Amino acid sequence: MADKDTPAGAIPDVPPGTLAAVEVSYKPALDFTEQEKQALKKLVTKLAERDLPAWREEIIRVWEKRLFDRSCQHLIPEMRGDRQIGWQLPGAGTGYGQGDQEQRSIFETNI
């Protein structure tokens, strides 16, 4: 580990494989201008949002599966604009709503 006498930015003398609380690099630290820092922050934000649609789709599928496990096989997606905001259960009289169990198919299976 580094002593109090070790100057800032110096590489501590530790054996290989030792966990240290400092980053070890043999190259000098980089200095960025404010404009470069802002550009890097925008790039990191853009990369973080790259997989957002796939993540949302995964959340929706897991949500749907949980409802399937509760015997709600006939779900209607509830949309607001072009985004799905939830699920609606079919109403009575559609053959799939509450109380219409005698009209349902006998071949429904959760897979």
C-alpha positions as CSV (number, residue, x, y, z in Angstrom):
1,M,0.0,0.0,0.0
2,A,1.1,3.6,-0.5
3,D,2.6,5.5,2.4
4,K,1.8,9.1,3.4
5,D,5.2,10.0,1.9
6,T,4.2,8.7,-1.6
7,P,3.5,11.6,-3.9
8,A,0.1,11.8,-5.6
9,G,0.1,10.0,-8.9
10,A,3.1,7.8,-8.0
11,I,2.8,4.1,-8.5
12,P,2.9,2.2,-5.2
13,D,5.4,-0.6,-4.8
14,V,3.1,-3.6,-4.3
15,P,3.6,-7.3,-5.4
16,P,1.6,-8.5,-8.4
17,G,-1.9,-9.7,-7.5
18,T,-2.3,-7.4,-4.5
19,L,-5.5,-5.5,-4.3
20,A,-4.8,-1.8,-4.0
21,A,-7.1,1.1,-3.5
22,V,-5.4,3.1,-6.3
23,E,-5.3,2.7,-10.1
24,V,-2.0,1.6,-11.3
25,S,-0.8,2.8,-14.7
26,Y,2.6,3.4,-16.1
27,K,1.3,6.2,-18.3
28,P,0.8,9.8,-17.0
29,A,-2.8,10.9,-16.2
30,L,-4.7,12.6,-19.0
31,D,-5.8,16.2,-18.8
32,F,-9.1,17.0,-20.6
33,T,-10.5,20.4,-21.4
34,E,-14.1,21.1,-20.2
35,Q,-15.3,20.7,-23.8
36,E,-13.7,17.3,-24.1
37,K,-15.2,16.3,-20.7
38,Q,-18.7,17.3,-21.8
39,A,-18.2,15.4,-25.1
40,L,-17.1,12.2,-23.2
41,K,-20.1,12.5,-20.8
42,K,-22.5,12.8,-23.8
43,L,-20.9,9.7,-25.4
44,V,-21.2,7.7,-22.2
45,T,-24.9,8.7,-21.8
46,K,-25.6,7.8,-25.4
47,L,-23.9,4.4,-24.9
48,A,-25.9,3.8,-21.7
49,E,-29.2,4.4,-23.6
50,R,-28.2,2.1,-26.5
51,D,-29.9,-1.1,-25.0
52,L,-32.9,0.7,-23.5
53,P,-35.5,-0.5,-26.1
54,A,-34.3,-4.2,-25.6
55,W,-34.4,-3.7,-21.8
56,R,-38.0,-2.4,-22.0
57,E,-39.0,-5.3,-24.2
58,E,-37.6,-7.7,-21.7
59,I,-39.4,-6.1,-18.8
60,I,-42.7,-6.3,-20.8
61,R,-42.2,-10.0,-21.6
62,V,-41.4,-10.8,-17.9
63,W,-44.5,-8.8,-16.8
64,E,-46.6,-10.7,-19.3
65,K,-45.2,-14.1,-18.1
66,R,-46.1,-13.2,-14.5
67,L,-49.7,-12.5,-15.6
68,F,-49.8,-15.8,-17.6
69,D,-48.7,-17.6,-14.4
70,R,-51.8,-16.0,-12.7
71,S,-54.1,-17.6,-15.4
72,C,-54.4,-14.4,-17.4
73,Q,-53.6,-15.8,-20.8
74,H,-55.8,-13.4,-22.9
75,L,-54.2,-10.0,-22.3
76,I,-54.8,-7.0,-24.4
77,P,-51.9,-4.5,-24.6
78,E,-52.8,-1.1,-23.4
79,M,-51.2,1.6,-25.5
80,R,-50.6,5.3,-25.1
81,G,-49.3,6.7,-28.3
82,D,-46.7,4.3,-29.6
83,R,-45.7,3.0,-26.1
84,Q,-47.2,0.1,-24.2
85,I,-48.2,1.2,-20.7
86,G,-49.7,-2.0,-19.4
87,W,-52.2,-4.7,-20.0
88,Q,-56.0,-4.9,-20.0
89,L,-58.0,-8.0,-19.1
90,P,-60.8,-8.8,-21.6
91,G,-64.2,-7.7,-20.5
92,A,-67.2,-9.9,-19.7
93,G,-69.0,-11.3,-22.7
94,T,-65.9,-11.7,-24.9
95,G,-65.4,-15.3,-23.9
96,Y,-62.2,-14.6,-22.1
97,G,-63.3,-12.2,-19.3
98,Q,-64.1,-13.0,-15.7
99,G,-67.0,-15.4,-15.4
100,D,-66.7,-16.6,-19.0
101,Q,-64.7,-19.7,-18.1
102,E,-67.2,-22.1,-19.6
103,Q,-66.6,-20.5,-23.0
104,R,-62.8,-20.7,-22.9
105,S,-60.8,-23.2,-24.9
106,I,-60.0,-26.4,-23.1
107,F,-56.6,-26.5,-24.7
108,E,-54.9,-23.5,-23.0
109,T,-51.5,-24.3,-21.5
110,N,-48.8,-22.2,-19.9
111,I,-45.5,-23.1,-21.5
